[in-house]
């Protein structure tokens, strides 16, 4: 008789509580999330507007502004349990400012948030380097560029 360690597929619920038009499909969000998760997990990913994002950040981090992603850890051992709140207007604004596709920034924020759920952090340079390397690797699987590399600037030369 062979004992096989079977890992269950993560359970990922997606909620869209905003009217933003450029939110990726739930299927795409789940695809990015599954790539980031290395252990059994139960996660709800909620896309929120600026008001809800600000309320959550103020309530849980005492910061009175909407931020791109918040990770809430309810269980820190397998199966992991937690929520991500992604603020659609902030993600869109940041993507435009960084001159990258909105979908690439959503993918990055989902990967970033789920790495936090799994214990990664960026509180010091060493931990940040480990986390950022993992983010780069995961995003490259989807054809997205390094999220920490500044965007190329176009140079217009006169004739």
C-alpha positions in Angstrom: 0.0 0.0 0.0 1.4 3.4 -1.0 0.7 6.4 1.1 0.6 9.5 -1.1 0.5 13.0 0.4 -2.4 14.5 -1.6 -2.6 18.3 -1.4 -6.0 19.7 -2.0 -6.5 22.4 -4.5 -6.9 25.8 -2.8 -10.5 27.0 -2.4 -10.5 30.5 -3.8 -13.6 32.7 -3.7 -13.7 35.9 -5.7 -16.0 38.8 -4.9 -16.3 41.9 -7.0 -17.8 44.7 -4.9 -17.1 47.5 -7.3 -18.3 48.8 -10.7 -14.8 49.2 -12.1 -14.7 48.0 -15.7 -11.1 46.8 -15.9 -11.3 44.1 -13.1 -9.9 40.8 -14.4 -12.3 37.9 -14.6 -12.7 35.6 -11.6 -11.1 32.8 -13.6 -8.0 34.9 -14.2 -7.8 35.9 -10.6 -8.0 32.3 -9.5 -5.3 31.3 -11.9 -2.9 33.9 -10.5 -3.8 32.9 -6.9 -3.3 29.2 -7.5 0.2 29.9 -8.9 1.1 31.9 -5.8 -0.2 29.3 -3.3 2.2 26.5 -2.3 0.0 25.0 0.4 -3.6 24.1 0.9 -5.6 27.3 1.5 -9.0 28.8 1.7 -9.0 32.4 0.5 -11.5 35.0 -0.4 -10.3 37.7 -2.8 -12.5 40.8 -2.7 -12.2 43.6 -5.2 -13.3 46.8 -3.4 -13.9 50.5 -4.2 -12.0 53.4 -2.7 -14.5 53.9 0.2 -14.3 50.2 1.4 -10.6 50.1 0.9 -10.1 53.2 3.0 -12.4 51.9 5.7 -10.5 48.6 5.9 -7.1 50.2 6.0 -8.2 52.7 8.7 -9.9 49.9 10.8 -7.1 47.4 10.6 -3.9 49.4 10.0 -4.9 52.8 11.4 -4.0 54.4 8.0 -6.7 56.8 6.7 -6.4 56.1 2.9 -7.2 53.3 0.5 -4.2 51.1 -0.3 -3.7 48.6 -3.2 -3.9 45.3 -1.3 -4.6 44.2 2.2 -4.0 40.7 3.5 -6.0 39.3 6.4 -4.6 36.1 7.9 -7.2 34.0 9.8 -5.2 30.8 10.0 -1.4 30.7 9.5 -0.9 26.9 9.1 -2.3 24.5 6.6 -4.9 24.8 5.4 -4.2 28.5 5.4 -7.2 30.8 5.7 -7.4 34.4 4.8 -8.8 37.2 2.8 -7.3 39.7 0.3 -8.9 43.1 -0.3 -7.8 44.7 -3.6 -8.8 48.3 -4.1 -9.7 48.7 -7.8 -9.2 52.4 -8.2 -5.8 52.4 -6.4 -4.6 49.5 -8.6 -5.7 51.2 -11.7 -4.1 54.5 -10.8 -0.8 52.8 -9.8 -0.7 50.7 -13.0 -1.2 53.9 -15.1 1.5 55.8 -13.1 3.9 52.9 -13.6 3.0 52.6 -17.3 2.0 48.9 -17.1 -1.1 46.9 -18.0 -3.8 47.0 -15.3 -3.9 43.2 -15.4 -0.2 42.9 -14.7 -0.6 45.1 -11.6 -3.6 43.0 -10.4 -1.6 39.9 -10.9 1.3 41.4 -8.9 -1.0 42.5 -6.0 -2.7 39.1 -5.8 0.7 37.3 -5.8 2.1 39.9 -3.3 -1.0 39.5 -1.0 -0.9 35.7 -1.1 2.8 35.6 -0.3 2.0 37.6 2.8 -0.7 35.0 3.7 2.0 32.3 3.4 4.4 34.2 5.8 6.5 36.2 3.4 7.2 39.8 4.3 9.4 42.8 3.4 10.2 44.2 6.8 14.0 44.1 6.2 16.2 44.0 3.0 16.9 40.3 3.2 13.2 39.3 3.5 12.2 41.8 0.9 14.8 40.3 -1.6 13.4 36.8 -1.0 9.8 37.9 -1.4 10.5 40.1 -4.5 12.4 37.2 -6.2 9.4 34.9 -5.7 7.1 37.6 -7.1 9.3 38.1 -10.2 9.4 34.3 -10.8 5.6 33.9 -10.5 4.8 36.9 -12.6 7.2 35.8 -15.3 5.2 32.6 -15.7 2.3 34.8 -17.0 4.5 36.8 -19.2 4.5 39.9 -17.0 7.7 41.9 -16.6 9.6 42.5 -13.3 7.2 44.7 -11.2 10.1 46.3 -9.4 11.9 47.5 -12.5 11.2 51.1 -13.5 9.3 51.4 -16.8 11.3 52.2 -19.9 11.1 55.8 -20.8 10.9 56.7 -24.5 13.3 59.1 -25.8 12.3 61.4 -28.6 15.2 62.6 -30.6 15.0 65.7 -32.8 16.1 65.7 -36.3 
